[in-house]
Each structure stands twice: as C-alpha cells, then as structure tokens.
Amino acid sequence: MTIYHFIGIKGSGMSALAQILSDMKYTVQGSDVDKVFFTQKPLEQKGIPLLPFQKENIQAGQTLIASPAYNEENEEIREAKLKDIPVYQYPTFLGEFIQNFTSIAITGSHGKTSTTGLLAHVLQEAKPTSYLIGDGTGKGQKDSEYFVFEACEYRRHFLHYKPDYALMTNIDFDHPDYFRNVEDVYQAFQEMAMQVKKAIIACGDDQHLQKINAQVPVVYYGLSEENDFSAKDITTDQNGTHFDVFVRSTFYSSFSIPGYGTHNVLNALGVIALCHYEEVDVEVVKGRLKTFGGVKRRFSEKTVGNQILIDDYAHHPTEIKATVESAKKKYPDKDVVAVFQPHTFSRTVTFLEDFAESLKRADHVYLCDIFSSAREKSGELTIHDLIERIPGAKLIQEETVHQLKKHENSVILFMGAGDVQKFQNAYENELQVK
C-alpha cells in the first residue's frame, strides 16, 4: 500500500485532506516548515507524522501531494523530479479523489467555510459523509456517499473540480493580486459552472450569480420571493434566528439557527435547498441546523467579564459588514469594538475606502499594522492611510492592547486573515494581570 506524503501539510486544505485519508485507513505523513500552525493539532491528534522539509523524505512508491504554495524551489519537489516520482498538486489530486462520491463543492467569494461546515453537519446525519473544510478540518469515511468540500476560486483552483453539485454563495471582487476585477471573478465562476454534473444551488439575491449559465438546472435561494427557495418572517431572540422557508411561493417549513445576521440565514437557506434537492428528510435538516456549533475562526466567542471576545476571519469589507451585523444583532445592548488587521497591501489599497465604510459600522475602531504577503512589496501605503479615513480610529499594537479594557460592556471583534489572534492573546494575558 502506498504512503501518501504531503508536501506543505500544514496548509488548511492539505491538513484537512491528510486527515480524511488517515480516517480512511491510508498511511499518511507530511512535511512543512518548523513553525506552529493551528492546522497541525488535528494531525498530531491522529498520529500523522510531521517532518521537516528534507529530500530524504521522498522515497519510491509514495504518492506525493504538494501544496500550490510550493514549486521546484522546494527540495522535496526537486528530489521527486530527480527520482521521476509524480507530484500531484493539491487541487489536481482532490479533483480526482472526489469522483468516488456524490461530490458537493461549496464556492463563493464569502461564506464558503461556514456553509461547508453547516452542510457537512446536516448531511452526515442523513447518510455517510466525508468533508473537507477550509478551516483545516477534515473527516473521512470509507463508505461515504457524499463528499462535501470547500472549493476556492483563488488562481482558479476550483477549475480542477468536476463536482456533482456546486453551492455558490456569492461573487465579489477579492484577491486583487490575481483577479483583475469582478468581471474576471465572474468569468472564473462561469467556467466552474459549466463543469458541474447534476445541479447548481446559487444565491439569487446576488446579481452576478443571476447571470450564471450552466448545462444543469440552477436552483436559486435568497430573501427575494422571486427565488425558488425564499426565507420570510425572519426574527431573532437569545436562542438565534428563526425564519419560514417557501419553495416556489409555497410554505415548506420553519427553521431555526443559532447564528445571527443575513449571511447566516442565506447560508442555511442554501443548505436547505440542496438537501431538498437530494430529498433529505426535512426533520433531519431542521434538527441539525439548530445544533451547528460553527467552524474555526468564524465568530468564535469567548466571554471575559462583561466583554465578549470574538475571533473572526473577516478580511474583506463585505465580511466585516456581516460580522459587525451579527454582533449587533446578537448583542444589541453592547457596544461593538472592531480590532482589524488588514491582510496584504494589494487588498488594502484596492479596498481602502470600502474598508473604511464597513469599519465605521462599529462603535469603536482599532487598527493593527498591515499583515503583508511574502509575494508583495508595501509601496507607499501604511495603516495610517486607513486610520485617517475612520473618525476616532486608533492604532493598536500588542504592547497597547490594554486600551481595550475601557470598553467594559462591549463585544470586541478581532478580525483578519493574518495573525490577528496574537492581539487577542496579548489582551487575554493583560486581563489576567491584576
């Protein structure tokens, strides 16, 4: 039996795929840099060997899977070439692997990870389901009927996949280091749509998704009554959000979710639509929606005294708006304090005005220095260009997190795709110092 060796195993998708293969009783190992990432904990718990990058790791008879982040500058990939051992890029391997199941790709500019986690949570109660979530979570079952996975549009990686279903949450301009504009993003999704084999479940409230053409049925969901699946009579209380679902204007059932905000209703509606299409028992769907605990780094809460500390991956203006909205709906009697770390100079300069407008929705704003990518130069932009666009915004550093103590009855949102957690960790340590 082959050994699956992952080159760059600590990447979120790579880690999740390694966990899936390990669960399916394959022999798995991997290599990466000597730095601790949150994605390695589940690998360690499963006893998957984690090795440093070294050419000696590459042996005949292995199946090699490489992260797209690495090329022939990596000594293991060079060694594989010397030994004439094929190296699968992660998207290529995954594209072949999903053909063993009824595959469901979750894609969109925002909401992929949460929706993948939610659909996996619901479906696994109905039938054996394996899943790969972009937060580094993976679970495999050999007898799986369904394979639910997050399909990322960045660098058009999702064009390696030919899934049975695609659930498309939205189309927005992001990754300005790769995509030229929103039309370029749309074209990528349009190409992906043509590869779907059974049906597309798409958010009809999104103007770009309304234009998607496909060779399979496109089922639309959203808040508008014109959609095939629509949500009405949305209410919130301390237990979450409640709404009625209509299928082509006919009442279907009432549902409840523990989350808050329009984006969470839409995510749930997409899952309901797909499950309806696959004839999953509505009572199973209702029960599982109520018990979804969320995914990593998506509105992850911790209560400290009168403050609620929330860790969230929001790194785009649209996502910041959604996260602030969720906080205000869940905690209407508390101030919302945004602590935001912009991710990459290219995204920050492209969306500078949009970031300012979305952050103004919070009651107080603190900004961390820009988290830069290894692939880019800073240019002229600094965090002060964003600070000056937001009245009352302040710079915050690990050494100055004590400023947050004055916001006593508040929700503090630590948002970003870089290492914004270090600011939350520093603040939690500050709170322990009496």
VEXDREN-2710 file (C-alpha; in Angstrom, 1 decimal):
% VEXDREN-2710
k/r/px/py/pz
1/MET/0.0/0.0/0.0
2/THR/1.3/3.5/-0.9
3/ILE/2.3/6.1/1.6
4/TYR/0.6/9.5/1.0
5/HIS/3.3/12.1/1.6
6/PHE/2.0/15.7/1.8
7/ILE/4.5/18.5/0.9
8/GLY/3.3/21.5/2.9
9/ILE/0.9/19.5/5.1
10/LYS/0.1/22.4/7.4
11/GLY/-1.9/24.3/4.8
12/SER/-5.6/24.3/5.7
13/GLY/-6.7/22.3/2.7
14/MET/-3.7/20.0/2.8
15/SER/-4.2/19.3/6.5
16/ALA/-7.9/18.5/6.0
17/LEU/-7.2/16.2/3.1
18/ALA/-4.5/14.4/5.1
19/GLN/-7.0/13.8/7.9
20/ILE/-9.5/12.4/5.5
21/LEU/-7.1/9.9/4.0
22/SER/-5.9/8.9/7.5
23/ASP/-9.6/8.4/8.7
24/MET/-10.0/6.1/5.6
25/LYS/-7.1/4.0/7.0
26/TYR/-4.5/5.1/4.4
27/THR/-0.9/5.6/5.6
28/VAL/-0.3/9.4/5.7
29/GLN/2.7/11.6/6.6
30/GLY/3.8/15.1/5.7
31/SER/6.4/17.8/5.8
32/ASP/6.4/21.5/6.4
33/VAL/8.3/24.5/7.9
34/ASP/9.2/24.4/11.5
35/LYS/6.6/26.8/12.7
36/VAL/3.4/26.0/14.7
37/PHE/0.1/26.4/12.8
38/PHE/-3.4/25.7/14.2
39/THR/-3.9/23.2/11.4
40/GLN/-1.3/20.8/12.8
41/LYS/-3.1/20.0/16.0
42/PRO/-5.7/17.6/14.4
43/LEU/-2.8/16.0/12.5
44/GLU/-0.9/15.4/15.7
45/GLN/-4.1/14.0/17.4
46/LYS/-4.4/11.4/14.6
47/GLY/-0.8/10.4/14.9
48/ILE/0.2/11.6/11.4
49/PRO/4.0/12.1/11.3
50/LEU/5.0/15.7/10.7
51/LEU/8.5/16.1/9.2
52/PRO/10.8/19.0/8.4
53/PHE/11.3/19.6/4.6
54/GLN/14.2/17.4/3.5
55/LYS/14.9/15.5/0.3
56/GLU/15.3/12.2/2.3
57/ASN/11.6/12.2/2.9
58/ILE/11.0/11.4/-0.8
59/GLN/11.0/7.7/-1.5
60/ALA/9.9/5.4/-4.4
61/GLY/6.4/4.1/-4.0
62/GLN/5.0/7.2/-2.4
63/THR/2.0/9.2/-3.6
64/LEU/3.2/12.8/-3.4
65/ILE/0.7/15.6/-2.9
66/ALA/2.1/19.2/-2.9
67/SER/0.6/22.4/-1.7
68/PRO/0.2/25.0/-4.5
69/ALA/2.4/27.3/-2.3
70/TYR/5.4/25.2/-3.3
71/ASN/7.3/24.6/-6.5
72/GLU/10.7/23.3/-7.6
73/GLU/12.4/25.7/-5.3
74/ASN/11.3/23.2/-2.6
75/GLU/14.0/20.5/-2.1
76/GLU/11.4/17.7/-1.9
77/ILE/9.8/18.6/-5.2
78/ARG/13.2/18.8/-6.8
79/GLU/14.1/15.3/-5.3
80/ALA/10.8/13.9/-6.6
81/LYS/11.7/15.1/-10.1
82/LEU/15.2/13.6/-9.9
83/LYS/13.7/10.2/-8.9
84/ASP/10.9/10.5/-11.5
85/ILE/8.1/10.3/-8.9
86/PRO/4.9/12.1/-10.0
87/VAL/3.8/15.1/-7.8
88/TYR/0.1/15.8/-7.6
89/GLN/-0.8/19.4/-6.9
90/TYR/-3.4/19.5/-4.2
91/PRO/-6.3/20.7/-6.4
92/THR/-5.4/18.1/-9.1
93/PHE/-5.4/15.2/-6.5
94/LEU/-8.6/16.4/-4.9
95/GLY/-10.3/16.7/-8.3
96/GLU/-9.7/13.0/-9.0
97/PHE/-10.5/11.9/-5.4
98/ILE/-14.0/13.5/-5.3
99/GLN/-15.1/11.3/-8.2
100/ASN/-15.5/8.4/-5.8
101/PHE/-18.5/10.1/-4.2
102/THR/-21.6/12.3/-4.8
103/SER/-19.5/15.4/-4.6
104/ILE/-20.7/18.8/-3.4
105/ALA/-18.5/21.8/-4.0
106/ILE/-19.1/24.9/-1.8
107/THR/-17.8/28.0/-3.5
108/GLY/-18.2/31.8/-3.4
109/SER/-16.2/34.9/-2.6
110/HIS/-17.6/34.8/1.0
111/GLY/-19.2/32.2/3.3
112/LYS/-17.5/29.1/1.8
113/THR/-16.1/27.8/5.1
114/SER/-19.2/28.3/7.2
115/THR/-21.5/26.9/4.6
116/THR/-19.3/23.8/4.0
117/GLY/-19.2/23.2/7.7
118/LEU/-23.0/23.6/8.0
119/LEU/-23.8/21.3/5.1
120/ALA/-21.4/18.6/6.3
121/HIS/-23.0/18.9/9.8
122/VAL/-26.5/18.4/8.3
123/LEU/-25.8/15.7/5.7
124/GLN/-23.7/13.4/7.9
125/GLU/-26.9/12.8/10.0
126/ALA/-28.7/11.6/6.9
127/LYS/-26.0/9.5/5.1
128/PRO/-22.3/8.6/5.5
129/THR/-20.5/11.8/4.6
130/SER/-16.9/12.9/4.3
131/TYR/-15.9/16.5/4.3
132/LEU/-13.1/19.0/3.8
133/ILE/-13.5/22.4/5.3
134/GLY/-11.2/25.4/4.6
135/ASP/-10.5/25.9/8.3
136/GLY/-8.3/22.8/8.3
137/THR/-11.0/20.4/9.4
138/GLY/-11.3/17.1/7.5
139/LYS/-13.2/13.9/8.2
140/GLY/-13.2/10.7/6.1
141/GLN/-15.4/7.6/5.9
142/LYS/-14.6/4.8/3.5
143/ASP/-18.3/4.1/2.9
144/SER/-19.2/7.7/2.3
145/GLU/-22.0/8.5/-0.2
146/TYR/-21.3/12.3/0.0
147/PHE/-18.2/14.3/-0.2
148/VAL/-18.7/18.0/0.8
149/PHE/-15.7/20.2/0.2
150/GLU/-14.7/23.9/0.0
151/ALA/-13.7/24.9/-3.5
152/CYS/-11.6/28.0/-3.6
153/GLU/-11.7/30.4/-6.6
154/TYR/-8.2/31.8/-5.9
155/ARG/-6.0/31.4/-9.0
156/ARG/-9.0/29.5/-10.5
157/HIS/-8.0/26.4/-8.4
158/PHE/-11.7/25.2/-8.4
159/LEU/-11.5/24.6/-12.2
160/HIS/-9.7/21.3/-11.2
161/TYR/-13.0/20.0/-9.9
162/LYS/-15.9/18.5/-11.8
163/PRO/-18.4/18.1/-8.9
164/ASP/-21.9/16.7/-9.0
165/TYR/-23.3/19.8/-7.3
166/ALA/-22.0/23.3/-6.7
167/LEU/-23.4/25.5/-4.0
168/MET/-22.5/29.1/-4.9
169/THR/-22.9/31.7/-2.2
170/ASN/-21.9/34.9/-4.0
171/ILE/-19.5/36.6/-6.4
172/ASP/-17.5/39.6/-5.2
173/PHE/-14.1/41.2/-6.2
174/ASP/-11.4/39.8/-4.0
175/HIS/-7.8/38.6/-4.4
176/PRO/-6.7/41.7/-6.4
177/ASP/-3.2/40.2/-6.6
178/TYR/-4.7/37.7/-9.1
179/PHE/-8.2/38.8/-10.4
180/ARG/-8.4/42.0/-12.5
181/ASN/-11.9/43.0/-11.5
182/VAL/-15.3/41.5/-10.5
183/GLU/-15.9/40.5/-14.2
184/ASP/-12.8/38.4/-14.1
185/VAL/-14.1/36.7/-10.9
186/TYR/-17.5/36.1/-12.6
187/GLN/-15.8/34.5/-15.6
188/ALA/-14.0/32.1/-13.3
189/PHE/-17.3/31.1/-11.7
190/GLN/-18.9/30.8/-15.1
191/GLU/-16.2/28.3/-16.2
192/MET/-16.7/26.4/-13.0
193/ALA/-20.5/26.3/-13.5
194/MET/-20.0/24.5/-16.9
195/GLN/-18.2/21.7/-15.1
196/VAL/-21.0/20.8/-12.7
197/LYS/-22.7/17.5/-13.4
198/LYS/-26.1/17.5/-11.6
199/ALA/-27.2/20.9/-10.4
200/ILE/-26.1/24.3/-9.1
201/ILE/-27.6/25.8/-6.0
202/ALA/-27.0/29.6/-6.2
203/CYS/-27.9/32.7/-4.2
204/GLY/-30.4/34.5/-6.4
205/ASP/-30.0/37.7/-4.4
206/ASP/-26.5/38.0/-5.9
207/GLN/-26.7/40.0/-9.2
208/HIS/-23.7/38.2/-10.7
209/LEU/-25.0/34.7/-9.9
210/GLN/-28.3/35.5/-11.6
211/LYS/-26.3/35.6/-14.9
212/ILE/-24.7/32.1/-14.4
213/ASN/-25.2/29.8/-17.4
214/ALA/-24.9/26.0/-17.0
215/GLN/-25.7/22.7/-18.7
216/VAL/-27.6/21.6/-15.5
217/PRO/-30.5/23.1/-13.5
218/VAL/-29.7/26.2/-11.5
219/VAL/-31.8/26.4/-8.3
220/TYR/-31.9/29.9/-6.7
221/TYR/-32.3/30.7/-3.0
222/GLY/-32.4/34.1/-1.2
223/LEU/-34.6/36.6/0.6
224/SER/-36.4/37.7/-2.5
225/GLU/-39.7/36.0/-3.3
226/GLU/-38.5/35.5/-6.9
227/ASN/-36.1/32.8/-5.8
228/ASP/-37.0/29.1/-5.9
229/PHE/-36.3/29.0/-2.1
230/SER/-37.0/32.1/-0.1
231/ALA/-36.9/33.0/3.6
232/LYS/-39.6/35.1/5.2
233/ASP/-40.7/36.4/8.6
234/ILE/-37.1/36.4/10.0
235/THR/-36.9/37.0/13.7
236/THR/-34.2/36.9/16.3
237/ASP/-34.0/36.2/20.1
238/GLN/-31.5/35.0/22.6
239/ASN/-31.6/31.5/21.0
240/GLY/-30.7/32.6/17.5
241/THR/-32.6/33.4/14.3
242/HIS/-35.9/31.9/13.1
243/PHE/-37.5/32.0/9.7
244/ASP/-40.0/30.4/7.4
245/VAL/-39.0/28.8/4.1
246/PHE/-41.1/28.9/0.9
247/VAL/-40.4/26.7/-2.1
248/ARG/-41.6/28.4/-5.2
249/SER/-44.0/30.5/-3.1
250/THR/-45.5/27.5/-1.2
251/PHE/-44.8/27.2/2.5
252/TYR/-42.3/24.5/3.2
253/SER/-41.3/24.6/6.9
254/SER/-40.0/26.8/9.7
255/PHE/-36.3/26.7/10.7
256/SER/-34.1/28.0/13.5
257/ILE/-30.3/28.6/13.5
258/PRO/-28.0/29.6/16.4
259/GLY/-26.3/32.3/14.3
260/TYR/-27.3/35.9/13.6
261/GLY/-27.1/38.1/10.6
262/THR/-28.5/37.9/7.0
263/HIS/-25.4/36.0/5.8
264/ASN/-26.1/33.1/8.2
265/VAL/-29.8/32.9/7.0
266/LEU/-28.6/32.7/3.4
267/ASN/-26.0/30.0/4.2
268/ALA/-28.7/28.0/5.9
269/LEU/-31.1/28.5/3.0
270/GLY/-28.5/27.2/0.5
271/VAL/-28.1/24.1/2.6
272/ILE/-31.9/23.6/2.9
273/ALA/-32.2/24.0/-0.9
274/LEU/-29.5/21.4/-1.6
275/CYS/-31.0/18.9/1.0
276/HIS/-34.4/19.4/-0.5
277/TYR/-33.0/18.6/-4.0
278/GLU/-31.4/15.4/-2.5
279/GLU/-34.6/14.5/-0.7
280/VAL/-33.1/14.6/2.8
281/ASP/-35.8/14.4/5.5
282/VAL/-36.8/17.9/6.5
283/GLU/-36.9/17.0/10.2
284/VAL/-33.2/15.9/10.0
285/VAL/-32.4/19.2/8.4
286/LYS/-34.3/21.2/11.0
287/GLY/-32.7/19.4/13.9
288/ARG/-29.2/19.7/12.6
289/LEU/-29.4/23.4/11.7
290/LYS/-30.3/24.1/15.4
291/THR/-27.2/22.3/16.7
292/PHE/-24.4/23.7/14.4
293/GLY/-21.6/25.0/16.5
294/GLY/-19.7/26.8/13.8
295/VAL/-16.3/26.4/12.3
296/LYS/-12.9/27.7/13.4
297/ARG/-12.2/31.4/13.3
298/ARG/-15.8/32.3/12.2
299/PHE/-17.4/34.3/15.0
300/SER/-15.6/32.2/17.7
301/GLU/-16.7/33.6/21.0
302/LYS/-15.2/33.8/24.5
303/THR/-16.8/35.6/27.5
304/VAL/-14.4/37.5/29.8
305/GLY/-16.3/39.5/32.5
306/ASN/-18.7/41.9/30.7
307/GLN/-16.8/41.6/27.4
308/ILE/-17.4/39.2/24.6
309/LEU/-14.2/38.5/22.7
310/ILE/-14.8/37.2/19.1
311/ASP/-12.2/35.8/16.7
312/ASP/-13.2/36.1/13.1
313/TYR/-11.5/35.5/9.7
314/ALA/-13.2/38.6/8.1
315/HIS/-10.7/40.2/5.9
316/HIS/-12.8/41.8/3.1
317/PRO/-15.2/44.8/3.5
318/THR/-18.2/42.6/2.8
319/GLU/-17.2/40.1/5.5
320/ILE/-16.5/42.9/8.0
321/LYS/-20.0/44.3/7.5
322/ALA/-21.5/40.8/8.0
323/THR/-19.5/40.2/11.2
324/VAL/-20.4/43.6/12.7
325/GLU/-24.1/43.0/11.8
326/SER/-24.0/39.6/13.5
327/ALA/-22.5/41.1/16.7
328/LYS/-25.1/43.9/16.8
329/LYS/-28.0/41.5/16.3
330/LYS/-26.8/39.0/18.9
331/TYR/-25.7/41.6/21.5
332/PRO/-28.0/44.7/20.9
333/ASP/-27.2/46.1/24.3
334/LYS/-23.4/46.1/23.9
335/ASP/-21.1/48.4/22.0
336/VAL/-19.2/46.7/19.1
337/VAL/-15.5/47.3/19.1
338/ALA/-13.6/46.4/15.9
339/VAL/-9.9/45.4/16.1
340/PHE/-8.9/44.8/12.5
341/GLN/-5.7/43.7/10.9
342/PRO/-5.7/44.3/7.1
343/HIS/-4.4/41.3/5.1
344/THR/-1.9/42.1/2.3
345/PHE/-1.1/45.5/0.8
346/SER/-2.7/44.7/-2.5
347/ARG/-6.1/44.1/-0.9
348/THR/-5.8/47.1/1.4
349/VAL/-5.0/49.6/-1.3
350/THR/-7.7/48.2/-3.6
351/PHE/-10.5/48.3/-1.0
352/LEU/-9.2/51.2/1.2
353/GLU/-12.4/53.3/1.0
354/ASP/-14.6/50.2/1.3
355/PHE/-12.7/49.1/4.4
356/ALA/-13.3/52.5/6.0
357/GLU/-17.0/52.4/5.3
358/SER/-17.5/48.9/6.6
359/LEU/-15.5/49.6/9.8
360/LYS/-17.5/52.8/10.5
361/ARG/-20.4/50.5/11.3
362/ALA/-18.7/49.5/14.6
363/ASP/-18.9/51.8/17.6
364/HIS/-15.2/52.0/18.1
365/VAL/-12.3/51.0/15.8
366/TYR/-8.7/49.9/16.4
367/LEU/-6.4/49.1/13.5
368/CYS/-3.3/46.8/13.6
369/ASP/-0.4/47.2/11.1
370/ILE/-1.0/45.6/7.7
371/PHE/-0.1/41.9/7.6
372/SER/2.0/41.6/4.4
373/SER/2.3/38.7/2.0
374/ALA/5.8/37.4/1.1
375/ARG/4.9/37.9/-2.5
376/GLU/4.4/41.7/-2.4
377/LYS/6.1/45.0/-1.6
378/SER/4.5/47.6/0.7
379/GLY/4.8/50.5/-1.6
380/GLU/3.6/53.9/-0.2
381/LEU/0.6/52.5/1.8
382/THR/0.6/52.4/5.6
383/ILE/-2.1/51.6/8.1
384/HIS/-2.3/55.4/8.8
385/ASP/-4.0/55.8/5.3
386/LEU/-6.9/53.7/6.7
387/ILE/-6.9/55.3/10.2
388/GLU/-7.3/58.8/8.8
389/ARG/-10.4/57.7/6.9
390/ILE/-12.3/56.5/10.0
391/PRO/-13.2/59.1/12.6
392/GLY/-11.9/58.2/16.1
393/ALA/-9.9/55.1/14.8
394/LYS/-6.7/54.3/16.8
395/LEU/-3.6/52.3/16.1
396/ILE/-3.2/49.3/18.4
397/GLN/-0.1/47.1/19.0
398/GLU/0.4/44.1/21.2
399/GLU/2.0/46.4/23.8
400/THR/-1.0/48.7/23.8
401/VAL/-4.0/46.3/23.9
402/HIS/-4.7/47.5/27.5
403/GLN/-6.7/50.3/25.7
404/LEU/-9.5/47.8/25.2
405/LYS/-10.2/47.5/28.9
406/LYS/-12.1/50.7/28.9
407/HIS/-14.8/49.2/26.7
408/GLU/-16.4/47.4/29.6
409/ASN/-19.8/46.3/28.3
410/SER/-18.7/45.5/24.8
411/VAL/-18.2/42.9/22.1
412/ILE/-14.6/43.1/20.8
413/LEU/-14.2/41.7/17.3
414/PHE/-10.7/40.6/16.4
415/MET/-10.8/40.4/12.6
416/GLY/-8.3/39.4/10.0
417/ALA/-6.8/36.6/7.9
418/GLY/-3.2/37.2/9.2
419/ASP/-2.1/36.7/12.8
420/VAL/-4.6/39.0/14.5
421/GLN/-5.0/36.2/17.1
422/LYS/-1.8/37.4/18.7
423/PHE/-3.5/40.7/19.7
424/GLN/-6.4/38.8/21.3
425/ASN/-3.9/36.5/23.1
426/ALA/-2.0/39.6/24.3
427/TYR/-5.2/41.2/25.6
428/GLU/-6.3/38.0/27.3
429/ASN/-2.9/37.9/29.0
430/GLU/-3.4/41.5/30.0
431/LEU/-6.7/40.7/31.6
432/GLN/-5.1/38.0/33.8
433/VAL/-2.6/40.6/35.1
434/LYS/-4.2/42.1/38.2
END
